[in-house]
Amino acid sequence: LPWLSFGAIILGHAMEQTGLARRVALRCIRLCGGSFFGLACGFVIGGIALASFMSSILARMVILCTIATGIIDALNINKSSRLSSAIVFMAFLAGAGPQFLFLHSSESNIWAFQELFKGTDVVIDFWTYALHSTLFSVIYTVVSMGFIYMVKGKEQLTSSEVMAFLSDSYSKLGKMNVGEIKLSFICLILVAAFMVQPWTGIDPVYVFCVLSLLCYMPFVKILDPGTISELGIMFLVFVTGCMSIGFVGGAVGFNTWAVQQIVPLLEGWSETVSIFMSYLLGLFINFLLTPLAALGAITPAIGELGRAMNVNPLPVFYAFNYGLDQYLFPYETVYLLYIFITGKITLRHIMPALFARMIVTGILIVCVAIPWWNFIGLM
């Protein structure tokens, strides 16, 4: 995971430096018009587009928040207003929501599956994951975006001014430069590496890391080697620390102990109830640990629990992940904390929406995800 995260950081930095990510995001947002609804649709499309080739959630958040704050400044919207909070909240939902879209849409996905099936020969590839998660991820992202209307209040956007800002921002990017074109090819190869893994047998993580490092090579010249100090290397220390929680838990027998405590409680329960309880567990533990640390601590136990009960642990794991994506307070995850750095969002404006999102996500898992997983034979 640290190497995958390192590659994601480099790729995210390259996207920012070349302007490719901003170009893609602006292009998508412009397609839907300048009304509040159109802006929301544009952010959803932009977030999904970025998640298709950009693994770093924080990098996506930076790009989308830059556009959101630019709109607020351009339209002279009061930064303490509900409308300002709603626009920044759009950027947050568009950046974080699609993290379950594809296998490569989050740095932690691949590592988490390795921990889940440690000691077995089970491999989750791009197409298997897409069958399990992509459809529900899109539904989840779209429904989540609907909660911006709980934040917005009665203020209105001036569509013509929004479109003027977006058009001006896009025109300032000019034509695609050589660096953007090269980076586009690298991104296409990275996505293809994940897609053809079932036939090539080549671990796409290695391809991801090697191609990301190519950005610094003299014959590619996408990034200046002198700028490597600008990378957020301390994030790798954080990632390693989160992973160590899981390693220590396994070493001291926490995983085995947790399974021994949980199995008697789940006996007699239906699989649907077990999956929903896993969602609640993720929701609760997120108040105590960051999502990455929780994955490191709990994922191995979920895998052992599935083997102990002779059930597929994947639906339980997926529901747990969606539980970890529910927040109320900025300390719970770094990308929620990041949006408050903008100074253009107020916590009291978004907390009711975040709480409602928790409830609706639980309903979606029971009414949409579980029937889908049943339909495709996952349960």
C-alpha positions, -999 to +999 in steps of 0.1 A: +000+000+000+027+026+007+041+021-028+006+023-043+000+055-023+034+069-034+024+063-070-010+079-064+006+109-049+030+113-079+001+109-103-020+134-084+008+159-084+013+154-122-024+160-127-023+192-108+010+205-124-001+198-160-037+209-154-051+177-169-074+169-139-086+205-138-093+204-175-113+171-172-133+184-141-141+218-157-151+201-190-176+179-171-190+206-150-195+230-180-216+203-197-245+206-173-251+243-172-247+270-145-278+264-124-275+249-089-289+216-102-266+217-132-236+224-111-244+195-089-247+172-119-215+185-133-196+179-101-210+143-100-198+136-135-165+153-129-160+133-097-168+100-114-145+110-144-116+118-120-121+086-100-118+066-132-081+073-135-071+091-103-066+069-072-059+097-047-091+108-030-073+138-015-059+149-049-094+147-064-107+168-035-080+195-040-090+198-077-127+200-071-125+223-041-103+247-061-131+249-087-158+253-060-140+281-041-133+298-074-170+299-081-177+313-047-150+340-051-161+349-087-197+354-077-189+372-044-209+347-024-207+353+014-183+326+026-204+322+058-236+316+038-254+283+033-249+286-005-211+288+000-213+257+022-234+239-003-210+245-032-179+233-012-200+203+001-207+195-036-169+192-042-165+170-011-193+146-022-180+145-058-145+137-046-152+112-019-184+095-031-169+076-061-141+061-041-158+027-045-164+031-082-135+009-095-108-012-080-083+016-086-105+045-074-090+044-039-054+037-027-067+013+000-089-010-021-063-035-034-044-037-001-077-042+018-087-072-004-052-087+002-058-085+039-094-098+036-083-130+018-049-134+034-039-171+034-062-179+005-059-180-033-088-156-038-081-126-061-105-097-067-097-083-102-111-052-120-141-069-136-151-089-105-150-057-084-169-037-111-197-063-111-199-061-073-196-024-068-197+000-097-235+002-102-242+007-065-213+032-062-229+054-089-263+052-072-246+060-038-228+090-053-259+104-070-281+100-039-254+115-017-253+146-039-290+151-033-282+161+003-267+194-008-303+207-009-304+203+029-275+227+030-283+252+003-311+272+019-331+298-001-301+315-019-299+312-057-270+310-081-268+333-112-264+308-140-248+332-165-221+342-140-213+306-131-210+297-168-189+328-174-165+317-146-163+281-158-158+291-195-131+317-185-113+291-163-114+265-191-102+290-217-072+300-195-060+264-197-055+268-235-049+238-257-037+205-243+000+207-238+025+179-245+027+170-208-011+166-206-011+144-237+017+122-223+000+120-189-033+110-206-016+080-223+000+070-190-035+071-173-050+050-201-022+024-197-027+024-159-064+017-163-058-009-190-033-027-167-061-032-141-086-043-168-064-069-184-049-084-152-071-115-154-055-125-187-019-112-182-015-122-146+006-090-141+000-072-108-013-038-118+001-022-087+037-027-101+026-011-134+010+017-115+042+025-095+065+022-125+044+044-148+039+070-121+077+072-116+081+077-154+067+112-149+101+122-136+122+105-163+141+128-187+127+112-218+091+118-205+095+152-188+061+155-173+075+166-139+107+183-129+127+159-106+135+190-085+099+192-075+098+158-058+102+176-025+067+191-030+051+157-027+031+149+005+056+122+016+043+125+052+011+109+040+031+077+034+041+077+071+005+080+080-005+051+057+023+029+071+011+037+107-025+028+098-013-005+082+008-013+114-024-012+134-037-042+114-003-060+116-001-055+154-037-067+158-029-099+139+004-104+159-013-101+193-043-123+183-069-095+181-084-109+149-089-144+163-103-130+196-127-107+177-140-136+156-145-157+187-166-130+203-186-121+172-195-156+159-218-165+188-236-132+185-243-137+148-256-173+151-292-174+141-291-141+123-299-138+086-271-128+063-289-095+056-289-085+093-252-095+095-244-072+066-264-043+080-246-047+114-213-046+095-224-012+081-232+000+116-198-012+129-180+008+102-201+038+111-194+035+148-157+027+145-151+058+123-156+079+153-126+062+169-103+055+140-096+070+106-110+049+077-076+036+067-067+026+103-101+009+107-095-011+075-061-022+089-076-033+122-109-048+112-105-062+076-085-093+086-111-101+112-139-099+086-120-123+065-115-148+094-152-143+104-164-153+069-142-184+069-154-193+105-191-190+095-185-205+060-200-174+043-187-150+016-171-121+035-173-097+006-208-083+012-199-078+049-167-061+038-184-038+013-211-027+038-183-021+064-166+002+038-197+022+033-200+026+070-165+040+071-175+066+045-200+082+069-188+113+088-201+139+112-169+156+124-138+169+104-113+148+125-127+116+111-109+117+078-083+140+062-104+149+031-133+161+052-109+181+073-094+196+040-126+213+029-127+233+061-092+247+052-110+266+024-128+288+050-159+287+029-179+259+046-196+259+080-199+227+100-234+234+114-247+238+078-236+203+067-240+182+099-278+175+094-271+165+058-242+142+069-265+126+095-293+121+070-268+106+046-259+080+072-295+069+076-302+068+038-270+049+031-281+022+055-314+020+037-297+018+003-275-011+015-306-030+026-329-021-003-305-018-032-270-033-025-281-066-008-307-074-035-281-067-062-255-089-044-281-117-042-289-113-079-253-117-090-248-147-066-225-130-041-247-141-012 
